[in-house]
Amino acid sequence: MALPQPASSAILRRGERVLLVRRINPPSQDMFAFPGGRGEPGETPEETALRELQEETGIVARHPQLFATYDLPSHDADGHLTSHFFLSVYTVEADAQAVVLAADDAADAGWYTLDEIRRLPAPDSVVECAERVLGQLQC
């Protein structure tokens, strides 16, 4: 089996809301997730998180701090592996006035509360991180 591909995502918080994008492409097509994507050759996971956030939302962030990691294999209906990512999730900081513009792999982008996230089609890892970052669970 092939090794997992590196991927990173960025959690940006504003008060009691976090920034999510609605994905255009698989593996999480039409689901809401933190801005993120595949690492490029020679790129650190931190650089991937910052680059993907900027590409998908137009926001330039700083100070990435590792928050969580996930091993995320995906399978088709027959059980065949369709993708496999090792995801590094970072919290980041950005200017409060930064305007969000959905671009690249993001169909939409917006700020969501934990209650809203729990009702959205979102990967379990996104809900778990949102619960942790918004202070709903003890780490």
Backbone hydrogen bonds, N-H to C=O, Kabsch-Sander energy under -0.5 kcal/mol:
donor,donor_aa,acceptor,acceptor_aa,energy
5,Q,84,H,-3.0
7,A,86,F,-2.1
8,S,37,G,-2.4
9,S,88,S,-2.1
10,A,35,P,-2.6
11,I,90,Y,-3.4
12,L,10,A,-0.6
13,R,11,I,-0.5
13,R,92,V,-0.5
14,R,17,R,-3.0
17,R,14,R,-1.4
18,V,112,Y,-2.2
19,L,12,L,-2.1
20,L,110,G,-2.7
21,V,33,A,-3.2
22,R,108,D,-2.2
23,R,21,V,-0.6
23,R,31,M,-2.7
24,I,105,D,-2.3
28,S,25,N,-0.6
30,D,23,R,-3.0
31,M,28,S,-2.1
32,F,121,P,-3.1
33,A,21,V,-2.5
37,G,8,S,-2.3
39,G,6,P,-2.8
43,E,40,E,-2.2
48,T,44,T,-2.3
49,A,45,P,-2.2
50,L,46,E,-2.1
51,R,47,E,-2.7
52,E,48,T,-2.9
53,L,49,A,-2.0
54,Q,50,L,-2.0
55,E,51,R,-2.9
56,E,52,E,-2.5
57,T,53,L,-1.9
58,G,54,Q,-2.2
59,I,53,L,-0.7
61,A,59,I,-0.6
62,R,93,E,-2.5
65,Q,91,T,-2.3
67,F,89,V,-3.4
68,A,89,V,-1.5
70,Y,87,L,-2.4
72,L,70,Y,-0.7
72,L,85,F,-3.4
74,S,83,S,-3.2
76,D,80,H,-2.4
79,G,76,D,-2.1
82,T,74,S,-3.3
83,S,74,S,-1.3
85,F,72,L,-1.7
86,F,5,Q,-2.7
87,L,70,Y,-2.8
87,L,85,F,-0.7
88,S,7,A,-2.4
89,V,68,A,-3.2
89,V,87,L,-0.5
90,Y,9,S,-2.6
91,T,65,Q,-2.5
92,V,11,I,-2.4
93,E,62,R,-2.6
98,A,95,D,-1.7
101,L,57,T,-2.9
103,A,56,E,-1.9
106,A,103,A,-2.2
107,A,22,R,-3.3
107,A,105,D,-0.6
108,D,22,R,-0.7
110,G,20,L,-2.4
112,Y,18,V,-2.7
117,I,113,T,-2.4
118,R,114,L,-2.3
119,R,115,D,-0.6
119,R,116,E,-1.0
120,L,116,E,-0.7
120,L,117,I,-1.0
122,A,120,L,-1.1
126,V,123,P,-0.7
127,V,123,P,-1.8
128,E,124,D,-2.8
129,C,125,S,-2.3
130,A,126,V,-2.7
131,E,127,V,-2.5
132,R,128,E,-2.1
133,V,129,C,-3.3
134,L,130,A,-2.2
135,G,132,R,-1.3
136,Q,131,E,-2.6
137,L,131,E,-0.9
